Amino acid sequence: MTSVQDLFAQGSHAFADEDFDEAINLYTKAIQINASHVEIFLKRSATYQKVGKHKEAYEDALKALALIKEKPVDVSVEAKAQLRKGVAAFHLQDYQTARVALEACRVLSPEQRTLASWIRKNDQEIAKLPKTAPSVVTPAPAPAPAVAPAVAPAPVTPAVHRVRHEWYQNDSHVTISVFIKNVKQESVDINITENALSVSVKMPTGSDYSLELDPLSHAIIPSESKFEVLSTKIEIQLKKERFALKWGALEGDDVNAGSMATVTAAAAPAYPSSSRKAKNWDALEKEAAKDEEKADGDKALNQLFAKIYKDSDDNTKRAMMKSFTESNGTCLSTNWDEVGKAPVETRPPEGMVAKKYNV
C-alpha cells in the first residue's frame, strides 16, 4: 500500500508539473489515509485555487486551521493556513473574512512574500463596497400570518474558466505567457518580488483570475523584470538572479536545476512548458541570425514574411494563411476583414495567365 508520504511527494511532483487534477487526486488519497496532516490540506487548498475551485480551497484552509487548533504547529505553518483562508475568501468575494485572515497572517508572519499584495487588493475591493447607512429604530410591525416558505432555487455554479499559461527561458530571463485575450491594462495587477510572482486580472467576462507563484523556484531581480499586456496574452519577463542557471521548475523546490551551458540542444530551454520535447532556442536563434546575414532574394523575403507571421495576432495569421493558400501563392494579405469575406482569387504576375489543371 502506498504511504501518505509517497502520495504527498507524488502530489507535489504533479503540482510542479502543473498537472493540478492529478495533484488533487493524490492529495485526496493521502488525506483518506491520514486526515490529520495539516500540510496536505494546505497543498490541496493551493491546488484547488489553481483550478478555480475557491470554495473547496476555503474549506481545506478551515480544516487545516481546525487541526492546528487541536495540535499547535510552527507559526509559519499557521500563517500559511491563514493566508490560504484569506486568498480563498477573497476569490469568494467575502472581503471582510479575507481581511481578518490576512491580518492574522501578518501578525504571525509579516514577511510572507505575497501578503502585502493580497492585503492591498482586498482593501481595494472593500473600498468599493457601499457604505452602510446608520441604523434607524422603527416600531415593530404586527406579525403577519404564517406563510409556508418558498423553496429557493438551487444556486447556479458558474463554469470554471481555465486560463492557460506557459513558460520558457534563456540564459538571462524566464518568460511567462498568460493567455487571456482583450484585457485592459488597468485590469491587470502584477506584483514581482525577489522570490514570488502575483498576477491578478479582472477578466473581460467580469470574473477574477489570479496566478500565484510563491515561492518561485529561484531568485529573480524585480527591478530588471517587466510585463506587457498584449491583445492575445499577458507576457511577463523575469530577470534571473543567476545568469545561465537552467530552471527545472517554475515554482517550489527545483531538484532539476542545472547550467544552461551544459545542457544539450535537445533539453534546453523548454518551450512551452507542456511540451515533452525541448528545443535549444538560444542555438536556433543564433542559427537564424547567421541565416539572416546571408539571406538575399526570395530567401530574405520569406524570412521577412515568417517574422511578420510570428509576431502577428490570430486574425492576421488567419488572413495570411487564407490569402496565400487560396490565391495559389500569388497574394499575401494581413487584413482579415478583407480576405475573410470571400475566396481570394489567383493574381498572376503581369504578363502571365493563371490556368487550371485537372489532375
ZIJOVEN-V723728 format. One record per pair of residues at least 12 apart in sequence whose ideal C-beta (glycine too) atoms are under 7 Angstrom apart, sorted by the first residue. I is the first residue (numbers start at 1). J is the second residue. If there is no record, write none. Layout:
# ZIJOVEN-V723728
I;J
I;J
This chain:
# ZIJOVEN-V723728
4;30
4;33
4;34
4;37
7;26
7;29
7;30
8;30
8;40
10;26
11;23
11;26
11;27
11;30
11;43
12;43
14;26
15;43
15;47
16;249
16;251
16;252
18;273
20;47
20;50
20;51
23;47
24;44
24;47
24;48
27;40
27;43
27;44
27;47
28;44
36;67
38;64
38;67
38;68
38;73
38;77
41;60
41;63
41;64
42;64
42;80
42;81
42;84
44;60
45;57
45;60
45;61
45;64
45;84
45;88
46;84
48;60
49;87
49;88
51;160
52;160
53;160
54;88
54;91
54;92
55;92
57;84
57;88
58;85
58;88
58;89
58;92
61;81
61;84
61;85
61;88
62;85
64;81
65;81
65;85
68;81
75;108
75;109
76;109
78;108
79;105
79;108
79;109
79;112
82;101
82;104
82;105
82;108
83;105
83;112
83;115
85;101
86;98
86;101
86;102
86;105
86;118
87;118
89;101
90;118
90;122
91;208
95;122
95;125
95;126
98;122
99;122
99;126
102;115
102;118
102;119
102;122
113;193
113;195
113;196
113;214
113;215
114;191
114;196
114;198
114;212
114;214
117;191
117;198
121;189
121;200
161;205
161;207
163;178
163;179
163;180
163;209
164;179
165;177
165;178
165;179
165;211
166;272
166;273
166;274
167;250
167;273
168;269
168;270
168;271
168;272
168;281
169;247
169;269
170;269
170;281
170;282
171;243
171;244
171;260
171;282
172;239
172;240
172;243
173;237
173;238
173;239
173;240
174;238
174;240
174;247
175;235
175;237
176;236
177;233
177;235
178;199
178;211
178;233
178;234
179;232
179;233
180;201
180;203
180;209
180;233
180;234
181;231
181;232
182;204
182;231
183;201
183;204
183;229
183;234
185;229
187;201
187;202
188;201
188;229
188;234
190;227
190;236
192;222
192;225
193;222
194;219
194;220
194;222
195;215
195;216
195;219
196;213
196;214
196;215
196;216
197;213
197;216
197;238
198;212
199;211
213;250
213;251
215;252
216;250
216;251
217;247
217;249
217;250
217;251
217;252
217;254
218;240
218;241
218;242
218;245
218;247
218;254
218;257
219;241
220;238
220;239
220;240
220;241
221;239
221;241
224;239
225;237
225;238
225;239
231;313
232;313
232;314
244;259
244;260
244;261
245;257
245;259
245;260
246;258
246;259
246;260
246;263
246;268
246;269
265;280
265;283
266;278
268;280
269;281
305;332
312;334
315;336
316;334
316;336
318;336
319;333
319;334
319;335
319;336
319;339
319;340
320;332
320;334
322;339
322;344
323;339
323;344
326;343
326;344
327;344
327;345
327;346
327;347
328;346
330;346
330;347
330;348
331;344
331;347
